[in-house]
Amino acid sequence: MNKYEIIIYWSDDDSSYIAEVPELPGCMADGKTYHEALENVEIIIMEWVDTAKSIGREIPKPRGKRLIYA
């Protein structure tokens, strides 16, 4: 199970939902529905981690809930 933070939002430009994983640079996916974007990004997270392992890149530990200061 994924423990990375996922941010999902609607993009008018793309006419789809965008799912981003801030802790994994460049890790994002899209989908026509919220749930499709979530399913797609779960696959991309696994692929990101597998690729990082294969090239010897450090894999960030999930930070959990992000604190936002105003």
Contact map, one row per residue, 1 for C-alpha under 8 A:
1110000000000000000000000000000000000000000000000000000000000000000000
1111000000000000000000000000000000000000010010000000000000000000000000
1111100000000000000000000000000000000000000000000000000000000101000000
0111110000000000000010100000000000000000000000000000000000000111000000
0011111000000000000011100000000000000000000000000000000000000111100000
0001111100000000001111000000000000000000000000000000000000000000000000
0000111110000000011111000000000000000000000000000000000000000000000000
0000011111000000111100000000000001001100000000000000000000000000000000
0000001111100000111000000000000000000000000000000000000000000000000000
0000000111110011110000000000000000000000000000000000000000000000000000
0000000011111111110000000000000000000000000000000000000000000000000000
0000000001111111000000000000000000000000000000000000000000000000000000
0000000000111110000000000000000000000000000000000000000000000000000000
0000000000111111100000000000000000000000000000000000000000000000000000
0000000001111111100000000000000100000000000000000000000000000000000000
0000000001110111110000000000011110000000000000000000000000000000000000
0000000111100111111000000000011111001000000000000000000000000000000000
0000001111100001111100000001111000001000000000000000000000000000000000
0000011110000000111110000001110000001100100000000000000000000000000000
0000011100000000011111000011100000000000100000000000000000000000000000
0001111000000000001111111111000000000000000000000000000000000000000000
0000111000000000000111111010000000000000000000000000000000000000000000
0001100000000000000011111000000000000000000000000000000000010110000000
0000000000000000000011111110000000000000000000010000000000010000000000
0000000000000000000011111110000000000000000000000000000000000000000000
0000000000000000000010011111000000000000000000000000000000000000000000
0000000000000000000111011111100000000000100110010000000000000000000000
0000000000000000011110000111110000000000100100000000000000000000000000
0000000000000000011100000011111000001001100100000000000000000000000000
0000000000000001111000000001111100011001100000000000000000000000000000
0000000000000001110000000000111111111101000000000000000000000000000000
0000000000000011100000000000011111011000000000000000000000000000000000
0000000000000001100000000000001111111000000000000000000000000000000000
0000000100000000100000000000001111111100000000000000000000000000000000
0000000000000000000000000000001011111110000000000000000000000000000000
0000000000000000000000000000011111111111000000000000000000000000000000
0000000100000000111000000000111111111111100000000000000000000000000000
0000000100000000001000000000001001111111110000000000000000000000000000
0000000000000000000000000000000000111111111000000000000000000000000000
0000000000000000000000000000111000011111111100000000000000000000000000
0000000000000000001100000011110000001111111110000000000000000000000000
0100000000000000000000000000000000000111111111000000000000000000000000
0000000000000000000000000000000000000011111111100000000000000000000000
0000000000000000000000000011100000000001111111110000000000000000000000
0100000000000000000000000010000000000000111111111000000000000000000000
0000000000000000000000000000000000000000011111111100000000000000000000
0000000000000000000000000000000000000000001111111110000000000000000000
0000000000000000000000010010000000000000000111111111000000000000000000
0000000000000000000000000000000000000000000011111111100000100000000000
0000000000000000000000000000000000000000000001111111110000000000000000
0000000000000000000000000000000000000000000000111111111000000000000000
0000000000000000000000000000000000000000000000011111111111100000000000
0000000000000000000000000000000000000000000000001111111111100000000000
0000000000000000000000000000000000000000000000000111111110000000000000
0000000000000000000000000000000000000000000000000011111110000000000000
0000000000000000000000000000000000000000000000000001111111000000000000
0000000000000000000000000000000000000000000000000001111111100000000000
0000000000000000000000000000000000000000000000000001100111110000000000
0000000000000000000000000000000000000000000000001001100011111000000000
0000000000000000000000110000000000000000000000000000000001111100000000
0000000000000000000000000000000000000000000000000000000000111110000000
0011100000000000000000100000000000000000000000000000000000011111000000
0001100000000000000000100000000000000000000000000000000000001111110000
0011100000000000000000000000000000000000000000000000000000000111110000
0000100000000000000000000000000000000000000000000000000000000011111000
0000000000000000000000000000000000000000000000000000000000000011111100
0000000000000000000000000000000000000000000000000000000000000000111110
0000000000000000000000000000000000000000000000000000000000000000011111
0000000000000000000000000000000000000000000000000000000000000000001111
0000000000000000000000000000000000000000000000000000000000000000000111
